[in-house]
């Protein structure tokens, strides 16, 4: 399977979200909140985009599993 632009965006957002959760778990440091502000509109948008990326990747991986 070849990745399209949406696949790459979803993958990058999922990696950003994973790294952020790793930082929160290991060091109690929320990088997204540090950059965009604690629950500011921008940080909430980033969190929502990361969540949508995860849902998209779940959908995509279930399609791949059926191939």
N, C-alpha and C positions, 0 to 999 in steps of 0.2 A: 504494500500500500504506500502510495506517495502522499506526503503531507501537503495540504493546501494552506493558504494564509490563515484561515480560521483555526485549523489544527495547531499551527505554530503559536498563534496568539493564546489559545487555550493552554497549551503546554507551558508557555512562559509564565502565564498567570498562575497556573497550578504550582510551578516551581517557586515563584515569589511567595505564594501563600504558604507553601510547605516550609520554606526557609524562615518566614516570619513566625510560624507556629513553633519551629525548632528554637528560635531565639527566645520566644515567650516562655517555652518550657524550660530551657536550660538557664536562662539569665534574667527572666522576667523583664525582657526588653522588647517592646513592640515597635519594630522599625517603621511600619506604616504610620502608626500614630505619631512617631517622632518626626517623620518627614512631613506629614500632611495635617497634623493636629489630632488631639484625642477626640475621636468621634466627630470630627468635622465633616462637612459635606463631601469633601474629596476623599477622606479616609473611608467613609461609608461606601462611596462609589467603588473604591478599590476592593473593599471586602465583598461587595455584591458581585463585582466582575470575577473575582476569584471563585466565589461560590458557583456562579454560572459556568465558569470554565470547568469546574469539577463535574457538574451535571453533564456538560457536553462531553467530557472525556469518559464518563461512565457510559453514556450512550454510544460513543464511538467504539469503546472497548468491547461492548456487548455485540456490536456489529462485527468486529474483527474475530471474536470468539466463534461466531457462527460460520465463518469462511473456512 
